[in-house]
Amino acid sequence: MRPVLCLITERRRWADEAALLASVAAAAHAGVHLIQVREHDLEGLALVSLVRRCLAVSRGTRARVLVNDRLDVALAAGAHGVHLRETSMQALDVRSMTPAGFLVGRSVHSLEGARQAAAQGGLDYLVFGPVHPTTSKPGVPAAGLDALAAVVGSTSVPVLALGGVDASAAGPIGQAGAAGMAAIGFWAGCLPVHMAAAAEAFSTAFVENRRQDARRGA
């Protein structure tokens, strides 16, 4: 099974908006599944505008564009879904206000948080982290791979690993049972022309590790 790949935006990690959109376009055409627009400081209209630009550059691909926590913006911009913070509204409440096929994910940071989120229902996926130390959350302790495995084992909801994710982490993340990964720096540090190769390198390492696990368990 190939991993789910998620690019999370943090526009200050790119030179400018044009560079960010070039990365989003390249990622979408490289097969990245989810583009999460995460720009906490943008006001509503500016955020709607950015989301619409992300939708435009990824049009014609299978990539789904989600908005971090702002359901109002996601609906106004015509996004494919929303990614909720751990303490945000319940997923089932989102479902009552959105069309069929609208994606709903949630961030969690502990085993108990994952269990509670899954028990509430209505989620398409969870993002757990930080698994490894990351500059995106300075000072936040890394949970580690054992914690990731425990979260994966606690729910049937697919879990994406977040935090310090790079190609070298793909195998261990797959071994822990994650469905894939979500990242900022992994994508921000990759030139658009190299995006497809980076996505393929991560996916190959992830899949090969799963195959080795399957052979060992046979």
N, C-alpha and C positions, 0 to 999 in steps of 0.2 A: 504494500500500500504506500503510495507516494504521500509525502507530508503536505498538510495544509500550510501555506505560506502567507504571512500577513505583514504588510508594510505599514508601519505607524508613522505618521508625519509629525515632525516638530520642525517647523520651517526655518528656525534659527540654525539648524544643523546644515542647511543648504545655503549656497551663496546668495540666492534670491529666489523669488517665486518661480521664475522661469526655470531655474535649475531643479527646483522641487517638482514642478510639473513634468519636466523631462524624465526625471526618475520614476514618477508615477506611471507615465506612459510606457517607459521601458519595462518596468516591473509587470504591468498589466499584460503587455505583449509577450513577456517571458513566462507567463503562466502563473504569476502570483495571484492567489485567490481573493484575498481581502486587502483593501486599502482603507485603513482607519484614519480619518482626518481628526487629529488630536491637537487642537490649537486653543488652549484654555483662555488666552488673553484676547482673542478676537471677538468683537461685538457681533451681534446676530447677522446683520446685513453683509458684513465683510466675510463672515464665516460661510454664509449661504453662497456668496460669490465664489469663494475658494472651492467649496464642495462641487459646485456646478462645473468649474474648470476641471476638477479631477474626474468628474463623470464624462466630460467631453473628451479628454485625452485618452480615456480608457474605453471609449465606446467601440463596439465591435469585438471586444474580448470577453472572456468569462469572468473577469475581475468584478467583484462587488464592492461598492464604495459605501462605507459606514461613517457615521459621525459620532465622535466621542461624547456621550452623555446628553447631547442636545437633541432631544426628540423633535422639538419644534423646528429646528434647523434642518434635520434630516428630512422631515415631511415637506418643508417649504422648498428645499433644493431638489427633491425627487431622488434622494439617496436610496440605496438598497437596504439600509438597516441602520441600527444604532448600537453602539457599544457602551454599556452601562458601567458606572463606577460601582465599587463594592457596596456603597451605602446609598445608591440611587434607588429610584422607584422599582417596583417589582416587575419582572418580565411579563407576567400575565396581564398587568395593567397596560403595558405597552401593546400587547397583542390585541387588546380590546379597542385600540385606537388606530391600528395600522392595517394595511391590506394583506391579503394572503401572500406568502412568500417573503415577507419582510423579515430580515435577519435580526436576531437579538442575541448579543453576547454580553458577558459580564467579566470584569476583573475580580479576582479573589487573591488573597495573600496568606491564607492559612487553610489547614485541613477543615476546621470547623466552618470557616467562611464558604468553602466549596460545598460542603454538605448542605448548609443552609440554602445556598443559592440553587443548588440542584433540586432540593426538596420543594422549593417554591414553584418550580415548573416553568415552562415557557421559553427555555433557553436553547439556542442552537449550539453554543459552545461556551467554554470558559477560557480565560487567560490567567495563568498562574505565574507569579513571580514576585520579586526577581529570583530566578534560579541561581544565577551567578552574579557577582558584583558588576554593577553597571554605572556608567557616568550619568545616565538619565535619572538615576535616583541616588545621588551621593549620600553616603551615610546610612543608607538602608541596608541592614544585614541580608546577605544572600541566604535563601532558604535551603538550597542544595538539591541534589538529584534524588535523595531518599524522600524528601518532602514532596517533590514532584510525583514520584512513584506512588506515594501514599494518597495524594489527591486524585491521581488517575484511577487508583483502585477503589476510591470511595464513591464513584459516580459513573453512570453510563453516558454522561454528557461529554463530548470530545473536549480535550484539554490541550491548549496551546501553551508552550513554554515561553516565558519572557525573561529577559535580563541576561546580558553578557553572551548573547547567542551569536555564534559564528559557525563556519563550516566544521571546525574541529569539535564543536559541541553537538553536531547533528546525530552522531552515533549514540552517545550516551543519552540524549533526549529521547531518541527512538527506543532505546533499551528500557527506559523508564516508563514507556507506554504512552507517551504523549502523541497526540494526533498531528502535531506540527509545531510551528514556532511563530512568534510575533516579535518584531524587532524594529528599532529605529536606527541605531548606529550601523548595523550590518548593511542596510540599504543606503543610508546617507553616505557611507564611506565608499560606495561603489559607483564608478562612472556609469552613465546610462549604457554605453557600448559594452560594458562588462556585466550588465545585469543578468542577462540570460545565462551566462557562464556561472555566475555566483549562485543563481537559483538552482541550476543543474548540479553543481558541486554539492550543495547542501542536500538536495533530494537524493542524490546517488549515495552519499554517505549514510543518510537516514535509512534508505531502503536496504542497503547492504547489511547494515547492522541488524535490521529486522529479520533478514534472511538467515544470518548466522544464528540468531536466537532460535529461529524455527528449526534449524538443523540440529542444534544442541538439544532441543526439546523433543525431537522426533524419537 
